[in-house]
């Protein structure tokens, strides 16, 4: 997998997990504050879409993952 694919998979997992932990109707509900993490991930995805820069992707490349096309 390339770095951009890993970033999107991790972002998707973070969003799904944080919604599950933050939604009061979820069986694994912990606190509504988990929804703030969902907002953080979504804002970072939005920012990276406009600026074409993502910190996590930069970190993935430095760890040796190949940049995508």
N, C-alpha and C positions, 0 to 999 in steps of 0.2 A: 504494500500500500504506500502511496505517496503521502507527503506531509499534509497536503490540503485535505485528503480523504480522512486521515486520522483526526484532524481538527474537527471536521464535521461530524464524524462518528462520536467523538468524545463530547462535543457540544450537545448532540442529540440525547446521549445518555444522561448528561448533566440535567438537561431540561426535563426529561421524563422522570428522573429520580427526584428532582427538587419539587416538581408538581405533585408527585405521589406523597412526598413527605410534608408538603404544605397545604394540601387540599383537605379541609375538615371531613369530607365524606370518604376519604381514602382509608383503607384498612391499616395502612402503615403511617398514618398521620402522626407527626411529631409536634410541629409548630407552624403557624402561618408565616413566620419569618423566613421559612425556606423559599417562599415565593419571591423574596428579594433576590435570592440567588438566581432564580429563573430570569428575573428582570435584568440582572447583571450579564448573564450569558447572552440573552437576546440583544441587549445594547451593544455588546462587543461584536456580535455577528453583524449587526446593522452598520456599526462603525467600520468594520473590515470590508464590508461590501462597497462602501464609498471611498475609502482610502487605499484599498488593496494592500493593507498591512495588518498582520495579526501576530501578536506577541507569541502565542502558543505555536504558531507555524514556524516562527523564527527559532524557537526553542527546539522544535522537532528537527529542523534542518541541522542545527548544531549538534544534535544527538546522532546525526548520521542518516536520517531518513531522506529519501530522494524527493526533490521538489517536483510537483506535478506540472502538467501542461496547462 
